[in-house]
Amino acid sequence: MENEVDQDVSTYCFEGSQVVVLRGEWDVSNRDRLREKLLSLGTESDVLVDLREARFFDSTALAELIWLYKRVADRGFRLEALVGGSNMRRLLELTNLDALFGVSAQRAKYLEQRLP
C-alpha cells in the first residue's frame, strides 16, 4: 500500500479506491493546499473522502469537495464521504451534500471496521 502523509492529509489505496483522509480544520487559508491534494484523485478510480478526523470545513473547503465530486463523476467514478461520529455529518446534512456523496449506514459500518 503506497502512502503519502503530511500533517493534515494522507492518501492511500483501499479495495481499488483512492482514499483521502482530511484531519483538522479546512478553510480559505489552506484551500490551495486542499485543491493541490485533491488534484491527483478521481482520475482512475472511485474516491473515498474520510472526514472522521476533520473538525471544521468552511464554504471554500466544501466547494473543493463539490469540485472533486464533479470531477470524479464526469469520469464515471463515485465519490463517497465517510464522516463517522464527527461533526462533519451535521455539516453535510445541513448543506444536503450527504445525499450527493454520503455513504449508507451499512457501508459506513463496513468501512469503519476495515479502514486504518
C-alpha positions, 0 to 999 in steps of 0.5 A: 500500500503506497502512502503519502502523509503530511500533517493534515492529509494522507492518501492511500489505496483501499479495495481499488479506491483512492482514499483521502483522509482530511484531519483538522480544520479546512478553510480559505487559508489552506484551500490551495493546499486542499485543491493541490491534494485533491488534484491527483484523485478521481482520475482512475478510480472511485474516491473515498473522502474520510472526514472522521478526523476533520473538525471544521470545513468552511464554504471554500473547503466544501466547494473543493469537495463539490469540485472533486465530486464533479470531477470524479463523476464526469469520469464515471467514478463515485465519490463517497464521504465517510464522516463517522461520529464527527461533526462533519455529518451535521455539516453535510446534512445541513448543506444536503451534500450527504445525499450527493456523496454520503455513504449508507449506514451499512457501508459506513459500518463496513468501512469503519471496521476495515479502514486504518 
